[in-house]
Amino acid sequence: MKLIDNTNRLLGEDLKHTISRGAKLKIAAASFSIYAFEALKSELSKVDGLDFIFTAPTFTPNDVTDRQIKQRREFFIPKSNREKSLYGTEFEIQLRNKLTQRAVARECADWIRKKAKFRSNTTKAPMQQFMHVAGSEGDVTYVPINGFTAVDLVTVPQRVVRLEC
């Protein structure tokens, strides 16, 4: 068991050493960012697959019913923060300002089509956020994590425990 505090040991750097060719990655987190993909692009290209679960309902229609409910039209429909974080959180403004968002989004979309599956926890039950890497050298689990964003991988002071099985 190792403690990663993102001050002395960075979660992103530890992941770069942990993810190997043919590994399977499972993540349950509140958010996913294309900039986290960019930070770990070379390592994520080696994995066999990613199973990602949004820990709260994300990218799901609200209260699907057979009857159509008459709703008042709005000119601006705010998106959920979890859905907006896909193209960068408010802490990733420097990355967005580089104007590489379109290229990063295309690369990430191609990688997702080939190797990733996304699901959403549609129940009201709370869910623990974690990251699990099943590799040839053994399994490694990181708990708890905040999200899968570039900020969470590199700069946010958080205490993550690395459990080796």
C-alpha positions as CSV (number, residue, x, y, z in Angstrom):
1,M,0.0,0.0,0.0
2,K,1.4,3.4,-1.0
3,L,0.0,6.9,-0.4
4,I,-0.1,9.2,-3.3
5,D,-0.6,12.9,-2.2
6,N,0.0,14.6,-5.6
7,T,2.7,16.7,-3.9
8,N,5.6,14.2,-3.5
9,R,4.1,11.5,-5.6
10,L,1.8,12.3,-8.5
11,L,-1.1,10.0,-9.5
12,G,-0.5,10.6,-13.2
13,E,3.2,9.6,-12.9
14,D,2.3,6.5,-10.9
15,L,-0.2,5.5,-13.6
16,K,2.4,5.9,-16.3
17,H,4.5,3.3,-14.6
18,T,1.6,1.0,-13.7
19,I,-0.2,0.8,-17.1
20,S,1.5,-1.7,-19.3
21,R,0.7,-3.3,-22.7
22,G,-2.4,-5.4,-22.6
23,A,-3.7,-4.0,-19.3
24,K,-7.4,-3.6,-18.6
25,L,-8.5,-0.4,-17.0
26,K,-11.6,0.1,-14.9
27,I,-12.6,3.6,-13.6
28,A,-15.5,4.8,-11.6
29,A,-15.4,8.6,-11.3
30,A,-17.6,11.6,-11.4
31,S,-16.0,13.1,-14.5
32,F,-13.9,12.3,-17.6
33,S,-11.8,14.8,-19.5
34,I,-10.2,14.6,-22.9
35,Y,-7.2,16.3,-21.3
36,A,-6.6,13.4,-18.9
37,F,-6.6,11.2,-22.1
38,E,-4.0,13.5,-23.6
39,A,-1.8,13.4,-20.5
40,L,-1.8,9.6,-20.6
41,K,-2.2,9.1,-24.4
42,S,0.8,6.8,-24.9
43,E,-0.1,4.6,-21.9
44,L,-3.8,4.4,-22.8
45,S,-3.0,3.4,-26.4
46,K,-1.4,0.2,-24.9
47,V,-4.4,-1.0,-22.9
48,D,-6.8,-3.6,-24.1
49,G,-9.8,-1.8,-22.9
50,L,-11.4,0.8,-20.5
51,D,-14.6,0.3,-18.6
52,F,-15.7,3.7,-17.3
53,I,-18.7,4.3,-15.0
54,F,-19.9,7.8,-14.2
55,T,-20.8,7.6,-10.5
56,A,-23.8,9.8,-10.9
57,P,-26.3,9.9,-13.8
58,T,-24.5,11.5,-16.7
59,F,-25.5,11.7,-20.4
60,T,-28.8,10.0,-19.6
61,P,-32.3,11.4,-20.5
62,N,-34.1,12.7,-17.4
63,D,-37.2,10.7,-16.3
64,V,-38.0,8.9,-19.5
65,T,-41.7,8.2,-19.7
66,D,-44.2,7.1,-22.4
67,R,-46.2,10.3,-22.1
68,Q,-44.8,13.5,-23.4
69,I,-44.7,16.2,-20.8
70,K,-45.4,19.6,-22.0
71,Q,-42.4,21.8,-21.1
72,R,-41.8,25.4,-21.2
73,R,-39.2,26.3,-23.9
74,E,-35.9,27.7,-22.8
75,F,-33.3,29.5,-24.9
76,F,-30.4,28.3,-22.7
77,I,-30.4,24.8,-21.2
78,P,-27.4,24.5,-18.8
79,K,-25.5,21.3,-18.9
80,S,-24.6,19.3,-15.9
81,N,-21.1,19.9,-14.6
82,R,-20.3,16.2,-15.1
83,E,-21.1,16.5,-18.8
84,K,-19.3,19.8,-19.3
85,S,-16.1,18.3,-17.8
86,L,-15.7,16.1,-20.9
87,Y,-14.1,19.0,-22.7
88,G,-12.3,20.4,-19.7
89,T,-13.1,21.6,-16.2
90,E,-12.8,25.1,-15.0
91,F,-9.3,24.2,-13.7
92,E,-8.1,23.1,-17.1
93,I,-8.5,26.6,-18.7
94,Q,-4.8,26.8,-19.6
95,L,-5.2,23.6,-21.6
96,R,-8.3,24.9,-23.4
97,N,-6.5,28.1,-24.2
98,K,-3.9,26.3,-26.2
99,L,-6.6,25.8,-28.9
100,T,-5.8,22.2,-29.4
101,Q,-9.2,21.0,-28.1
102,R,-10.4,19.9,-31.5
103,A,-7.4,17.7,-32.3
104,V,-7.4,16.2,-28.8
105,A,-11.1,15.5,-29.0
106,R,-10.7,13.7,-32.3
107,E,-7.9,11.5,-31.0
108,C,-9.9,10.8,-27.8
109,A,-13.0,10.0,-29.8
110,D,-11.1,7.5,-32.0
111,W,-9.6,5.8,-29.0
112,I,-13.0,5.6,-27.2
113,R,-14.6,4.0,-30.3
114,K,-11.8,1.3,-30.4
115,K,-11.2,0.6,-26.7
116,A,-13.6,2.2,-24.2
117,K,-17.1,1.5,-22.9
118,F,-18.9,4.2,-20.9
119,R,-21.8,3.6,-18.5
120,S,-23.6,5.7,-16.0
121,N,-24.8,4.9,-12.5
122,T,-28.5,5.7,-13.0
123,T,-29.5,4.6,-9.5
124,K,-29.7,7.0,-6.6
125,A,-27.2,4.9,-4.6
126,P,-23.8,6.5,-3.9
127,M,-20.8,4.8,-5.5
128,Q,-17.2,4.7,-4.5
129,Q,-14.8,6.3,-7.0
130,F,-11.8,4.2,-7.9
131,M,-9.4,3.3,-10.6
132,H,-8.3,-0.4,-11.2
133,V,-5.4,-1.5,-13.5
134,A,-5.3,-5.2,-14.3
135,G,-1.9,-5.8,-15.8
136,S,0.5,-8.6,-16.4
137,E,2.6,-7.7,-13.3
138,G,-0.5,-7.7,-11.1
139,D,-3.5,-5.7,-10.2
140,V,-3.3,-2.1,-8.8
141,T,-6.3,-0.2,-7.4
142,Y,-6.3,3.6,-6.6
143,V,-8.9,4.8,-4.1
144,P,-10.5,7.3,-3.7
145,I,-10.1,9.5,-6.7
146,N,-12.0,12.7,-7.6
147,G,-12.3,12.3,-11.3
148,F,-10.5,11.4,-14.4
149,T,-9.3,14.9,-15.4
150,A,-5.8,16.2,-16.0
151,V,-6.1,18.3,-12.9
152,D,-6.8,15.3,-10.7
153,L,-4.0,13.3,-12.3
154,V,-1.3,16.0,-11.7
155,T,-2.0,19.0,-9.6
156,V,-4.9,18.7,-7.2
157,P,-3.7,17.9,-3.7
158,Q,-5.5,14.7,-2.8
159,R,-4.7,11.6,-0.9
160,V,-5.0,8.5,-3.0
161,V,-4.1,5.0,-1.7
162,R,-2.5,2.6,-4.1
163,L,-3.4,-1.0,-3.3
164,E,-1.4,-3.8,-5.0
165,C,-3.0,-7.2,-5.2
